[in-house]
Amino acid sequence: MGCFKEYDSDTVEMKRIFVAPDYRGRKISKQVLGELEAWAKEQGYSKAVLETGSGQPEAIGLYARCGYERIENYGQYKDFPNSLCFEKKLR
């Protein structure tokens, strides 16, 4: 599962990307993220941002493999040292 919400007029924030434990390791999360990115592009957005926890190495690896780059913590995550924020240009 996964969703996104508008962060600003050009940007979506990816949220709630999750795959049930029995289905992990099948690249489903990559497919979900790809579909969300495609949908956001169709809606006219040019960038995606997201946040994950420093204790989520699988999520961090997924985002890196999918082209997300680490950025300074944004919005509600600014003062949370265990939060890691990322962005990707949607081309």
PyMOL Python script that loads the backbone (N, CA, C, O; Angstrom):
from pymol import cmd

cmd.read_pdbstr("""\
ATOM      1  N   MET A   1       0.834  -1.168   0.000  1.00  0.00           N
ATOM      2  CA  MET A   1       0.000   0.000   0.000  1.00  0.00           C
ATOM      3  C   MET A   1       0.875   1.224   0.000  1.00  0.00           C
ATOM      4  O   MET A   1       2.061   1.147   0.320  1.00  0.00           O
ATOM      5  N   GLY A   2       0.305   2.346  -0.353  1.00  0.00           N
ATOM      6  CA  GLY A   2       1.015   3.614  -0.336  1.00  0.00           C
ATOM      7  C   GLY A   2       0.090   4.713  -0.817  1.00  0.00           C
ATOM      8  O   GLY A   2      -0.954   4.454  -1.415  1.00  0.00           O
ATOM      9  N   CYS A   3       0.487   5.934  -0.547  1.00  0.00           N
ATOM     10  CA  CYS A   3      -0.289   7.082  -0.998  1.00  0.00           C
ATOM     11  C   CYS A   3       0.637   8.289  -1.075  1.00  0.00           C
ATOM     12  O   CYS A   3       1.810   8.214  -0.708  1.00  0.00           O
ATOM     13  N   PHE A   4       0.097   9.392  -1.552  1.00  0.00           N
ATOM     14  CA  PHE A   4       0.827  10.650  -1.499  1.00  0.00           C
ATOM     15  C   PHE A   4      -0.159  11.765  -1.215  1.00  0.00           C
ATOM     16  O   PHE A   4      -1.364  11.636  -1.427  1.00  0.00           O
ATOM     17  N   LYS A   5       0.400  12.874  -0.722  1.00  0.00           N
ATOM     18  CA  LYS A   5      -0.414  14.063  -0.519  1.00  0.00           C
ATOM     19  C   LYS A   5       0.370  15.252  -1.033  1.00  0.00           C
ATOM     20  O   LYS A   5       1.599  15.221  -1.096  1.00  0.00           O
ATOM     21  N   GLU A   6      -0.345  16.292  -1.398  1.00  0.00           N
ATOM     22  CA  GLU A   6       0.326  17.487  -1.889  1.00  0.00           C
ATOM     23  C   GLU A   6       1.130  18.120  -0.760  1.00  0.00           C
ATOM     24  O   GLU A   6       0.624  18.334   0.342  1.00  0.00           O
ATOM     25  N   TYR A   7       2.398  18.416  -1.058  1.00  0.00           N
ATOM     26  CA  TYR A   7       3.244  19.129  -0.103  1.00  0.00           C
ATOM     27  C   TYR A   7       3.266  20.613  -0.456  1.00  0.00           C
ATOM     28  O   TYR A   7       3.144  21.473   0.417  1.00  0.00           O
ATOM     29  N   ASP A   8       3.423  20.903  -1.760  1.00  0.00           N
ATOM     30  CA  ASP A   8       3.247  22.254  -2.291  1.00  0.00           C
ATOM     31  C   ASP A   8       2.803  22.102  -3.740  1.00  0.00           C
ATOM     32  O   ASP A   8       2.569  20.983  -4.195  1.00  0.00           O
ATOM     33  N   SER A   9       2.685  23.187  -4.458  1.00  0.00           N
ATOM     34  CA  SER A   9       2.090  23.129  -5.801  1.00  0.00           C
ATOM     35  C   SER A   9       2.885  22.278  -6.793  1.00  0.00           C
ATOM     36  O   SER A   9       2.329  21.836  -7.799  1.00  0.00           O
ATOM     37  N   ASP A  10       4.175  22.039  -6.530  1.00  0.00           N
ATOM     38  CA  ASP A  10       5.013  21.234  -7.425  1.00  0.00           C
ATOM     39  C   ASP A  10       5.407  19.882  -6.841  1.00  0.00           C
ATOM     40  O   ASP A  10       5.992  19.052  -7.536  1.00  0.00           O
ATOM     41  N   THR A  11       5.092  19.659  -5.572  1.00  0.00           N
ATOM     42  CA  THR A  11       5.677  18.539  -4.827  1.00  0.00           C
ATOM     43  C   THR A  11       4.618  17.718  -4.113  1.00  0.00           C
ATOM     44  O   THR A  11       3.662  18.251  -3.551  1.00  0.00           O
ATOM     45  N   VAL A  12       4.816  16.393  -4.151  1.00  0.00           N
ATOM     46  CA  VAL A  12       4.001  15.490  -3.340  1.00  0.00           C
ATOM     47  C   VAL A  12       4.881  14.889  -2.254  1.00  0.00           C
ATOM     48  O   VAL A  12       6.098  14.775  -2.403  1.00  0.00           O
ATOM     49  N   GLU A  13       4.235  14.510  -1.165  1.00  0.00           N
ATOM     50  CA  GLU A  13       4.920  13.774  -0.115  1.00  0.00           C
ATOM     51  C   GLU A  13       4.408  12.341  -0.143  1.00  0.00           C
ATOM     52  O   GLU A  13       3.215  12.094   0.032  1.00  0.00           O
ATOM     53  N   MET A  14       5.317  11.401  -0.364  1.00  0.00           N
ATOM     54  CA  MET A  14       4.963   9.988  -0.359  1.00  0.00           C
ATOM     55  C   MET A  14       4.727   9.551   1.083  1.00  0.00           C
ATOM     56  O   MET A  14       5.494   9.899   1.981  1.00  0.00           O
ATOM     57  N   LYS A  15       3.672   8.795   1.294  1.00  0.00           N
ATOM     58  CA  LYS A  15       3.266   8.404   2.642  1.00  0.00           C
ATOM     59  C   LYS A  15       2.874   6.931   2.672  1.00  0.00           C
ATOM     60  O   LYS A  15       2.446   6.366   1.666  1.00  0.00           O
ATOM     61  N   ARG A  16       3.025   6.334   3.824  1.00  0.00           N
ATOM     62  CA  ARG A  16       2.454   5.029   4.153  1.00  0.00           C
ATOM     63  C   ARG A  16       2.818   3.898   3.180  1.00  0.00           C
ATOM     64  O   ARG A  16       1.984   3.043   2.882  1.00  0.00           O
ATOM     65  N   ILE A  17       4.047   3.894   2.695  1.00  0.00           N
ATOM     66  CA  ILE A  17       4.465   2.820   1.799  1.00  0.00           C
ATOM     67  C   ILE A  17       4.785   1.600   2.667  1.00  0.00           C
ATOM     68  O   ILE A  17       5.673   1.635   3.519  1.00  0.00           O
ATOM     69  N   PHE A  18       4.048   0.538   2.429  1.00  0.00           N
ATOM     70  CA  PHE A  18       4.144  -0.635   3.286  1.00  0.00           C
ATOM     71  C   PHE A  18       3.783  -1.889   2.491  1.00  0.00           C
ATOM     72  O   PHE A  18       2.862  -1.886   1.674  1.00  0.00           O
ATOM     73  N   VAL A  19       4.531  -2.953   2.751  1.00  0.00           N
ATOM     74  CA  VAL A  19       4.229  -4.268   2.185  1.00  0.00           C
ATOM     75  C   VAL A  19       4.153  -5.250   3.356  1.00  0.00           C
ATOM     76  O   VAL A  19       5.040  -5.274   4.209  1.00  0.00           O
ATOM     77  N   ALA A  20       3.113  -6.043   3.391  1.00  0.00           N
ATOM     78  CA  ALA A  20       2.942  -7.031   4.459  1.00  0.00           C
ATOM     79  C   ALA A  20       4.155  -7.959   4.504  1.00  0.00           C
ATOM     80  O   ALA A  20       4.709  -8.305   3.461  1.00  0.00           O
ATOM     81  N   PRO A  21       4.566  -8.358   5.695  1.00  0.00           N
ATOM     82  CA  PRO A  21       5.773  -9.183   5.832  1.00  0.00           C
ATOM     83  C   PRO A  21       5.819 -10.424   4.934  1.00  0.00           C
ATOM     84  O   PRO A  21       6.879 -10.751   4.400  1.00  0.00           O
ATOM     85  N   ASP A  22       4.710 -11.107   4.762  1.00  0.00           N
ATOM     86  CA  ASP A  22       4.705 -12.313   3.926  1.00  0.00           C
ATOM     87  C   ASP A  22       4.992 -12.033   2.455  1.00  0.00           C
ATOM     88  O   ASP A  22       5.296 -12.960   1.704  1.00  0.00           O
ATOM     89  N   TYR A  23       4.904 -10.777   2.028  1.00  0.00           N
ATOM     90  CA  TYR A  23       5.079 -10.429   0.614  1.00  0.00           C
ATOM     91  C   TYR A  23       6.347  -9.630   0.347  1.00  0.00           C
ATOM     92  O   TYR A  23       6.581  -9.205  -0.784  1.00  0.00           O
ATOM     93  N   ARG A  24       7.156  -9.424   1.356  1.00  0.00           N
ATOM     94  CA  ARG A  24       8.389  -8.661   1.189  1.00  0.00           C
ATOM     95  C   ARG A  24       9.417  -9.475   0.411  1.00  0.00           C
ATOM     96  O   ARG A  24       9.352 -10.704   0.372  1.00  0.00           O
ATOM     97  N   GLY A  25      10.365  -8.774  -0.208  1.00  0.00           N
ATOM     98  CA  GLY A  25      11.407  -9.431  -0.984  1.00  0.00           C
ATOM     99  C   GLY A  25      10.994  -9.748  -2.406  1.00  0.00           C
ATOM    100  O   GLY A  25      11.714 -10.452  -3.114  1.00  0.00           O
ATOM    101  N   ARG A  26       9.855  -9.246  -2.836  1.00  0.00           N
ATOM    102  CA  ARG A  26       9.348  -9.514  -4.195  1.00  0.00           C
ATOM    103  C   ARG A  26       9.297  -8.254  -5.051  1.00  0.00           C
ATOM    104  O   ARG A  26       8.691  -8.246  -6.123  1.00  0.00           O
ATOM    105  N   LYS A  27       9.936  -7.193  -4.573  1.00  0.00           N
ATOM    106  CA  LYS A  27      10.006  -5.901  -5.279  1.00  0.00           C
ATOM    107  C   LYS A  27       8.645  -5.223  -5.405  1.00  0.00           C
ATOM    108  O   LYS A  27       8.446  -4.381  -6.280  1.00  0.00           O
ATOM    109  N   ILE A  28       7.724  -5.584  -4.545  1.00  0.00           N
ATOM    110  CA  ILE A  28       6.403  -4.965  -4.564  1.00  0.00           C
ATOM    111  C   ILE A  28       6.481  -3.502  -4.142  1.00  0.00           C
ATOM    112  O   ILE A  28       5.799  -2.652  -4.714  1.00  0.00           O
ATOM    113  N   SER A  29       7.308  -3.209  -3.147  1.00  0.00           N
ATOM    114  CA  SER A  29       7.420  -1.818  -2.688  1.00  0.00           C
ATOM    115  C   SER A  29       7.955  -0.919  -3.803  1.00  0.00           C
ATOM    116  O   SER A  29       7.539   0.233  -3.924  1.00  0.00           O
ATOM    117  N   LYS A  30       8.866  -1.435  -4.609  1.00  0.00           N
ATOM    118  CA  LYS A  30       9.388  -0.667  -5.747  1.00  0.00           C
ATOM    119  C   LYS A  30       8.279  -0.407  -6.765  1.00  0.00           C
ATOM    120  O   LYS A  30       8.195   0.682  -7.332  1.00  0.00           O
ATOM    121  N   GLN A  31       7.442  -1.395  -6.992  1.00  0.00           N
ATOM    122  CA  GLN A  31       6.314  -1.228  -7.914  1.00  0.00           C
ATOM    123  C   GLN A  31       5.313  -0.208  -7.372  1.00  0.00           C
ATOM    124  O   GLN A  31       4.833   0.650  -8.113  1.00  0.00           O
ATOM    125  N   VAL A  32       5.000  -0.300  -6.086  1.00  0.00           N
ATOM    126  CA  VAL A  32       4.059   0.643  -5.472  1.00  0.00           C
ATOM    127  C   VAL A  32       4.603   2.061  -5.601  1.00  0.00           C
ATOM    128  O   VAL A  32       3.885   2.971  -6.016  1.00  0.00           O
ATOM    129  N   LEU A  33       5.870   2.249  -5.245  1.00  0.00           N
ATOM    130  CA  LEU A  33       6.475   3.575  -5.325  1.00  0.00           C
ATOM    131  C   LEU A  33       6.477   4.084  -6.769  1.00  0.00           C
ATOM    132  O   LEU A  33       6.191   5.257  -7.009  1.00  0.00           O
ATOM    133  N   GLY A  34       6.791   3.227  -7.716  1.00  0.00           N
ATOM    134  CA  GLY A  34       6.787   3.612  -9.129  1.00  0.00           C
ATOM    135  C   GLY A  34       5.407   4.048  -9.603  1.00  0.00           C
ATOM    136  O   GLY A  34       5.278   5.026 -10.339  1.00  0.00           O
ATOM    137  N   GLU A  35       4.385   3.327  -9.183  1.00  0.00           N
ATOM    138  CA  GLU A  35       3.013   3.696  -9.563  1.00  0.00           C
ATOM    139  C   GLU A  35       2.602   5.026  -8.934  1.00  0.00           C
ATOM    140  O   GLU A  35       1.939   5.841  -9.575  1.00  0.00           O
ATOM    141  N   LEU A  36       2.997   5.242  -7.686  1.00  0.00           N
ATOM    142  CA  LEU A  36       2.693   6.524  -7.042  1.00  0.00           C
ATOM    143  C   LEU A  36       3.393   7.671  -7.764  1.00  0.00           C
ATOM    144  O   LEU A  36       2.799   8.730  -7.968  1.00  0.00           O
ATOM    145  N   GLU A  37       4.647   7.466  -8.150  1.00  0.00           N
ATOM    146  CA  GLU A  37       5.386   8.503  -8.882  1.00  0.00           C
ATOM    147  C   GLU A  37       4.718   8.796 -10.228  1.00  0.00           C
ATOM    148  O   GLU A  37       4.572   9.956 -10.611  1.00  0.00           O
ATOM    149  N   ALA A  38       4.317   7.754 -10.934  1.00  0.00           N
ATOM    150  CA  ALA A  38       3.653   7.944 -12.229  1.00  0.00           C
ATOM    151  C   ALA A  38       2.349   8.711 -12.061  1.00  0.00           C
ATOM    152  O   ALA A  38       2.049   9.607 -12.850  1.00  0.00           O
ATOM    153  N   TRP A  39       1.590   8.373 -11.060  1.00  0.00           N
ATOM    154  CA  TRP A  39       0.320   9.050 -10.792  1.00  0.00           C
ATOM    155  C   TRP A  39       0.563  10.519 -10.444  1.00  0.00           C
ATOM    156  O   TRP A  39      -0.159  11.399 -10.913  1.00  0.00           O
ATOM    157  N   ALA A  40       1.580  10.780  -9.622  1.00  0.00           N
ATOM    158  CA  ALA A  40       1.902  12.170  -9.263  1.00  0.00           C
ATOM    159  C   ALA A  40       2.310  12.965 -10.502  1.00  0.00           C
ATOM    160  O   ALA A  40       1.908  14.119 -10.654  1.00  0.00           O
ATOM    161  N   LYS A  41       3.096  12.366 -11.378  1.00  0.00           N
ATOM    162  CA  LYS A  41       3.486  13.045 -12.623  1.00  0.00           C
ATOM    163  C   LYS A  41       2.264  13.350 -13.476  1.00  0.00           C
ATOM    164  O   LYS A  41       2.152  14.442 -14.034  1.00  0.00           O
ATOM    165  N   GLU A  42       1.344  12.388 -13.583  1.00  0.00           N
ATOM    166  CA  GLU A  42       0.106  12.607 -14.340  1.00  0.00           C
ATOM    167  C   GLU A  42      -0.688  13.784 -13.774  1.00  0.00           C
ATOM    168  O   GLU A  42      -1.377  14.489 -14.512  1.00  0.00           O
ATOM    169  N   GLN A  43      -0.588  13.990 -12.467  1.00  0.00           N
ATOM    170  CA  GLN A  43      -1.306  15.085 -11.817  1.00  0.00           C
ATOM    171  C   GLN A  43      -0.554  16.415 -11.933  1.00  0.00           C
ATOM    172  O   GLN A  43      -1.036  17.440 -11.451  1.00  0.00           O
ATOM    173  N   GLY A  44       0.632  16.405 -12.573  1.00  0.00           N
ATOM    174  CA  GLY A  44       1.378  17.629 -12.829  1.00  0.00           C
ATOM    175  C   GLY A  44       2.462  17.962 -11.811  1.00  0.00           C
ATOM    176  O   GLY A  44       3.029  19.053 -11.864  1.00  0.00           O
ATOM    177  N   TYR A  45       2.763  17.062 -10.895  1.00  0.00           N
ATOM    178  CA  TYR A  45       3.810  17.318  -9.914  1.00  0.00           C
ATOM    179  C   TYR A  45       5.179  16.983 -10.499  1.00  0.00           C
ATOM    180  O   TYR A  45       5.306  16.074 -11.320  1.00  0.00           O
ATOM    181  N   SER A  46       6.200  17.723 -10.070  1.00  0.00           N
ATOM    182  CA  SER A  46       7.539  17.520 -10.610  1.00  0.00           C
ATOM    183  C   SER A  46       8.545  16.996  -9.588  1.00  0.00           C
ATOM    184  O   SER A  46       9.693  16.720  -9.936  1.00  0.00           O
ATOM    185  N   LYS A  47       8.126  16.858  -8.338  1.00  0.00           N
ATOM    186  CA  LYS A  47       9.052  16.399  -7.305  1.00  0.00           C
ATOM    187  C   LYS A  47       8.288  15.619  -6.243  1.00  0.00           C
ATOM    188  O   LYS A  47       7.117  15.882  -5.971  1.00  0.00           O
ATOM    189  N   ALA A  48       8.986  14.652  -5.651  1.00  0.00           N
ATOM    190  CA  ALA A  48       8.437  13.894  -4.529  1.00  0.00           C
ATOM    191  C   ALA A  48       9.409  13.984  -3.361  1.00  0.00           C
ATOM    192  O   ALA A  48      10.624  13.941  -3.550  1.00  0.00           O
ATOM    193  N   VAL A  49       8.870  14.109  -2.163  1.00  0.00           N
ATOM    194  CA  VAL A  49       9.662  14.062  -0.935  1.00  0.00           C
ATOM    195  C   VAL A  49       9.082  12.970  -0.051  1.00  0.00           C
ATOM    196  O   VAL A  49       7.935  12.557  -0.226  1.00  0.00           O
ATOM    197  N   LEU A  50       9.884  12.509   0.900  1.00  0.00           N
ATOM    198  CA  LEU A  50       9.402  11.518   1.847  1.00  0.00           C
ATOM    199  C   LEU A  50      10.299  11.498   3.067  1.00  0.00           C
ATOM    200  O   LEU A  50      11.407  12.035   3.059  1.00  0.00           O
ATOM    201  N   GLU A  51       9.794  10.868   4.114  1.00  0.00           N
ATOM    202  CA  GLU A  51      10.520  10.727   5.374  1.00  0.00           C
ATOM    203  C   GLU A  51      10.462   9.266   5.796  1.00  0.00           C
ATOM    204  O   GLU A  51       9.456   8.584   5.601  1.00  0.00           O
ATOM    205  N   THR A  52      11.559   8.804   6.378  1.00  0.00           N
ATOM    206  CA  THR A  52      11.598   7.488   6.991  1.00  0.00           C
ATOM    207  C   THR A  52      12.468   7.573   8.233  1.00  0.00           C
ATOM    208  O   THR A  52      13.168   8.564   8.441  1.00  0.00           O
ATOM    209  N   GLY A  53      12.426   6.552   9.042  1.00  0.00           N
ATOM    210  CA  GLY A  53      13.220   6.544  10.260  1.00  0.00           C
ATOM    211  C   GLY A  53      14.616   5.980  10.032  1.00  0.00           C
ATOM    212  O   GLY A  53      14.822   5.144   9.152  1.00  0.00           O
ATOM    213  N   SER A  54      15.566   6.442  10.826  1.00  0.00           N
ATOM    214  CA  SER A  54      16.944   5.961  10.699  1.00  0.00           C
ATOM    215  C   SER A  54      17.057   4.468  11.011  1.00  0.00           C
ATOM    216  O   SER A  54      18.034   3.834  10.614  1.00  0.00           O
ATOM    217  N   GLY A  55      16.094   3.908  11.700  1.00  0.00           N
ATOM    218  CA  GLY A  55      16.083   2.481  12.006  1.00  0.00           C
ATOM    219  C   GLY A  55      15.372   1.633  10.969  1.00  0.00           C
ATOM    220  O   GLY A  55      14.989   0.499  11.259  1.00  0.00           O
ATOM    221  N   GLN A  56      15.187   2.159   9.767  1.00  0.00           N
ATOM    222  CA  GLN A  56      14.498   1.453   8.684  1.00  0.00           C
ATOM    223  C   GLN A  56      15.454   1.215   7.512  1.00  0.00           C
ATOM    224  O   GLN A  56      15.255   1.809   6.452  1.00  0.00           O
ATOM    225  N   PRO A  57      16.478   0.378   7.656  1.00  0.00           N
ATOM    226  CA  PRO A  57      17.470   0.215   6.577  1.00  0.00           C
ATOM    227  C   PRO A  57      16.883  -0.291   5.266  1.00  0.00           C
ATOM    228  O   PRO A  57      17.372   0.069   4.195  1.00  0.00           O
ATOM    229  N   GLU A  58      15.849  -1.114   5.332  1.00  0.00           N
ATOM    230  CA  GLU A  58      15.250  -1.606   4.086  1.00  0.00           C
ATOM    231  C   GLU A  58      14.599  -0.463   3.317  1.00  0.00           C
ATOM    232  O   GLU A  58      14.734  -0.377   2.097  1.00  0.00           O
ATOM    233  N   ALA A  59      13.893   0.414   4.028  1.00  0.00           N
ATOM    234  CA  ALA A  59      13.254   1.559   3.381  1.00  0.00           C
ATOM    235  C   ALA A  59      14.307   2.509   2.819  1.00  0.00           C
ATOM    236  O   ALA A  59      14.168   3.002   1.700  1.00  0.00           O
ATOM    237  N   ILE A  60      15.349   2.762   3.588  1.00  0.00           N
ATOM    238  CA  ILE A  60      16.417   3.653   3.126  1.00  0.00           C
ATOM    239  C   ILE A  60      17.036   3.093   1.846  1.00  0.00           C
ATOM    240  O   ILE A  60      17.281   3.840   0.898  1.00  0.00           O
ATOM    241  N   GLY A  61      17.286   1.803   1.813  1.00  0.00           N
ATOM    242  CA  GLY A  61      17.840   1.163   0.615  1.00  0.00           C
ATOM    243  C   GLY A  61      16.896   1.252  -0.570  1.00  0.00           C
ATOM    244  O   GLY A  61      17.330   1.519  -1.691  1.00  0.00           O
ATOM    245  N   LEU A  62      15.610   1.031  -0.334  1.00  0.00           N
ATOM    246  CA  LEU A  62      14.621   1.141  -1.408  1.00  0.00           C
ATOM    247  C   LEU A  62      14.653   2.530  -2.022  1.00  0.00           C
ATOM    248  O   LEU A  62      14.726   2.675  -3.243  1.00  0.00           O
ATOM    249  N   TYR A  63      14.599   3.548  -1.179  1.00  0.00           N
ATOM    250  CA  TYR A  63      14.553   4.913  -1.698  1.00  0.00           C
ATOM    251  C   TYR A  63      15.826   5.246  -2.470  1.00  0.00           C
ATOM    252  O   TYR A  63      15.760   5.901  -3.510  1.00  0.00           O
ATOM    253  N   ALA A  64      16.974   4.811  -1.982  1.00  0.00           N
ATOM    254  CA  ALA A  64      18.231   5.049  -2.705  1.00  0.00           C
ATOM    255  C   ALA A  64      18.210   4.349  -4.060  1.00  0.00           C
ATOM    256  O   ALA A  64      18.599   4.937  -5.068  1.00  0.00           O
ATOM    257  N   ARG A  65      17.756   3.093  -4.089  1.00  0.00           N
ATOM    258  CA  ARG A  65      17.696   2.351  -5.358  1.00  0.00           C
ATOM    259  C   ARG A  65      16.725   2.981  -6.351  1.00  0.00           C
ATOM    260  O   ARG A  65      16.899   2.852  -7.562  1.00  0.00           O
ATOM    261  N   CYS A  66      15.716   3.653  -5.842  1.00  0.00           N
ATOM    262  CA  CYS A  66      14.695   4.269  -6.701  1.00  0.00           C
ATOM    263  C   CYS A  66      15.036   5.709  -7.072  1.00  0.00           C
ATOM    264  O   CYS A  66      14.215   6.402  -7.673  1.00  0.00           O
ATOM    265  N   GLY A  67      16.233   6.164  -6.720  1.00  0.00           N
ATOM    266  CA  GLY A  67      16.682   7.481  -7.171  1.00  0.00           C
ATOM    267  C   GLY A  67      16.413   8.637  -6.220  1.00  0.00           C
ATOM    268  O   GLY A  67      16.574   9.795  -6.605  1.00  0.00           O
ATOM    269  N   TYR A  68      16.012   8.354  -5.000  1.00  0.00           N
ATOM    270  CA  TYR A  68      15.791   9.416  -4.015  1.00  0.00           C
ATOM    271  C   TYR A  68      17.126   9.807  -3.400  1.00  0.00           C
ATOM    272  O   TYR A  68      17.977   8.957  -3.138  1.00  0.00           O
ATOM    273  N   GLU A  69      17.296  11.102  -3.175  1.00  0.00           N
ATOM    274  CA  GLU A  69      18.516  11.625  -2.579  1.00  0.00           C
ATOM    275  C   GLU A  69      18.202  12.252  -1.232  1.00  0.00           C
ATOM    276  O   GLU A  69      17.159  12.879  -1.053  1.00  0.00           O
ATOM    277  N   ARG A  70      19.102  12.078  -0.301  1.00  0.00           N
ATOM    278  CA  ARG A  70      18.935  12.611   1.049  1.00  0.00           C
ATOM    279  C   ARG A  70      18.914  14.132   1.010  1.00  0.00           C
ATOM    280  O   ARG A  70      19.709  14.759   0.310  1.00  0.00           O
ATOM    281  N   ILE A  71      17.994  14.717   1.771  1.00  0.00           N
ATOM    282  CA  ILE A  71      17.878  16.165   1.897  1.00  0.00           C
ATOM    283  C   ILE A  71      17.793  16.524   3.378  1.00  0.00           C
ATOM    284  O   ILE A  71      17.644  15.657   4.239  1.00  0.00           O
ATOM    285  N   GLU A  72      17.890  17.804   3.647  1.00  0.00           N
ATOM    286  CA  GLU A  72      17.702  18.297   5.003  1.00  0.00           C
ATOM    287  C   GLU A  72      16.269  17.993   5.431  1.00  0.00           C
ATOM    288  O   GLU A  72      15.341  18.067   4.625  1.00  0.00           O
ATOM    289  N   ASN A  73      16.102  17.656   6.689  1.00  0.00           N
ATOM    290  CA  ASN A  73      14.751  17.368   7.180  1.00  0.00           C
ATOM    291  C   ASN A  73      13.846  18.578   6.974  1.00  0.00           C
ATOM    292  O   ASN A  73      14.249  19.718   7.205  1.00  0.00           O
ATOM    293  N   TYR A  74      12.644  18.316   6.545  1.00  0.00           N
ATOM    294  CA  TYR A  74      11.686  19.360   6.203  1.00  0.00           C
ATOM    295  C   TYR A  74      10.475  19.310   7.131  1.00  0.00           C
ATOM    296  O   TYR A  74      10.246  18.325   7.833  1.00  0.00           O
ATOM    297  N   GLY A  75       9.711  20.396   7.112  1.00  0.00           N
ATOM    298  CA  GLY A  75       8.417  20.457   7.784  1.00  0.00           C
ATOM    299  C   GLY A  75       8.432  19.918   9.197  1.00  0.00           C
ATOM    300  O   GLY A  75       9.283  20.279  10.010  1.00  0.00           O
ATOM    301  N   GLN A  76       7.485  19.053   9.475  1.00  0.00           N
ATOM    302  CA  GLN A  76       7.313  18.513  10.821  1.00  0.00           C
ATOM    303  C   GLN A  76       8.471  17.635  11.267  1.00  0.00           C
ATOM    304  O   GLN A  76       8.559  17.292  12.446  1.00  0.00           O
ATOM    305  N   TYR A  77       9.364  17.263  10.352  1.00  0.00           N
ATOM    306  CA  TYR A  77      10.481  16.377  10.680  1.00  0.00           C
ATOM    307  C   TYR A  77      11.763  17.128  11.031  1.00  0.00           C
ATOM    308  O   TYR A  77      12.755  16.498  11.399  1.00  0.00           O
ATOM    309  N   LYS A  78      11.770  18.462  10.929  1.00  0.00           N
ATOM    310  CA  LYS A  78      12.979  19.257  11.139  1.00  0.00           C
ATOM    311  C   LYS A  78      13.675  18.974  12.459  1.00  0.00           C
ATOM    312  O   LYS A  78      14.904  18.914  12.498  1.00  0.00           O
ATOM    313  N   ASP A  79      12.944  18.801  13.515  1.00  0.00           N
ATOM    314  CA  ASP A  79      13.541  18.644  14.834  1.00  0.00           C
ATOM    315  C   ASP A  79      13.587  17.196  15.319  1.00  0.00           C
ATOM    316  O   ASP A  79      13.705  16.941  16.517  1.00  0.00           O
ATOM    317  N   PHE A  80      13.494  16.255  14.389  1.00  0.00           N
ATOM    318  CA  PHE A  80      13.527  14.844  14.747  1.00  0.00           C
ATOM    319  C   PHE A  80      14.826  14.222  14.221  1.00  0.00           C
ATOM    320  O   PHE A  80      14.925  13.925  13.031  1.00  0.00           O
ATOM    321  N   PRO A  81      15.815  14.024  15.088  1.00  0.00           N
ATOM    322  CA  PRO A  81      17.113  13.505  14.622  1.00  0.00           C
ATOM    323  C   PRO A  81      17.050  12.089  14.059  1.00  0.00           C
ATOM    324  O   PRO A  81      17.941  11.702  13.302  1.00  0.00           O
ATOM    325  N   ASN A  82      16.033  11.305  14.398  1.00  0.00           N
ATOM    326  CA  ASN A  82      15.919   9.950  13.858  1.00  0.00           C
ATOM    327  C   ASN A  82      15.163   9.899  12.536  1.00  0.00           C
ATOM    328  O   ASN A  82      14.997   8.824  11.960  1.00  0.00           O
ATOM    329  N   SER A  83      14.707  11.044  12.054  1.00  0.00           N
ATOM    330  CA  SER A  83      14.044  11.114  10.755  1.00  0.00           C
ATOM    331  C   SER A  83      15.079  11.374   9.671  1.00  0.00           C
ATOM    332  O   SER A  83      16.005  12.165   9.850  1.00  0.00           O
ATOM    333  N   LEU A  84      14.906  10.700   8.553  1.00  0.00           N
ATOM    334  CA  LEU A  84      15.726  10.932   7.363  1.00  0.00           C
ATOM    335  C   LEU A  84      14.781  11.329   6.243  1.00  0.00           C
ATOM    336  O   LEU A  84      13.780  10.654   6.003  1.00  0.00           O
ATOM    337  N   CYS A  85      15.090  12.415   5.558  1.00  0.00           N
ATOM    338  CA  CYS A  85      14.225  12.906   4.488  1.00  0.00           C
ATOM    339  C   CYS A  85      14.943  12.779   3.138  1.00  0.00           C
ATOM    340  O   CYS A  85      16.166  12.883   3.042  1.00  0.00           O
ATOM    341  N   PHE A  86      14.138  12.554   2.114  1.00  0.00           N
ATOM    342  CA  PHE A  86      14.643  12.317   0.765  1.00  0.00           C
ATOM    343  C   PHE A  86      13.774  13.060  -0.247  1.00  0.00           C
ATOM    344  O   PHE A  86      12.630  13.417   0.036  1.00  0.00           O
ATOM    345  N   GLU A  87      14.347  13.286  -1.442  1.00  0.00           N
ATOM    346  CA  GLU A  87      13.557  13.840  -2.539  1.00  0.00           C
ATOM    347  C   GLU A  87      13.987  13.221  -3.863  1.00  0.00           C
ATOM    348  O   GLU A  87      15.080  12.673  -4.002  1.00  0.00           O
ATOM    349  N   LYS A  88      13.084  13.333  -4.821  1.00  0.00           N
ATOM    350  CA  LYS A  88      13.361  12.847  -6.182  1.00  0.00           C
ATOM    351  C   LYS A  88      12.635  13.747  -7.159  1.00  0.00           C
ATOM    352  O   LYS A  88      11.473  14.097  -6.953  1.00  0.00           O
ATOM    353  N   LYS A  89      13.324  14.118  -8.223  1.00  0.00           N
ATOM    354  CA  LYS A  89      12.683  14.836  -9.317  1.00  0.00           C
ATOM    355  C   LYS A  89      11.884  13.825 -10.135  1.00  0.00           C
ATOM    356  O   LYS A  89      12.389  12.755 -10.474  1.00  0.00           O
ATOM    357  N   LEU A  90      10.662  14.162 -10.443  1.00  0.00           N
ATOM    358  CA  LEU A  90       9.811  13.276 -11.252  1.00  0.00           C
ATOM    359  C   LEU A  90       9.900  13.754 -12.691  1.00  0.00           C
ATOM    360  O   LEU A  90       9.316  14.775 -13.052  1.00  0.00           O
ATOM    361  N   ARG A  91      10.614  13.030 -13.489  1.00  0.00           N
ATOM    362  CA  ARG A  91      10.852  13.442 -14.888  1.00  0.00           C
ATOM    363  C   ARG A  91       9.929  12.740 -15.827  1.00  0.00           C
ATOM    364  O   ARG A  91       9.990  12.966 -17.036  1.00  0.00           O
TER     365      ARG A  91
END
""", "prot")
cmd.dss("prot")
cmd.show_as("cartoon", "prot")
cmd.util.cbc("prot")
cmd.orient("prot")
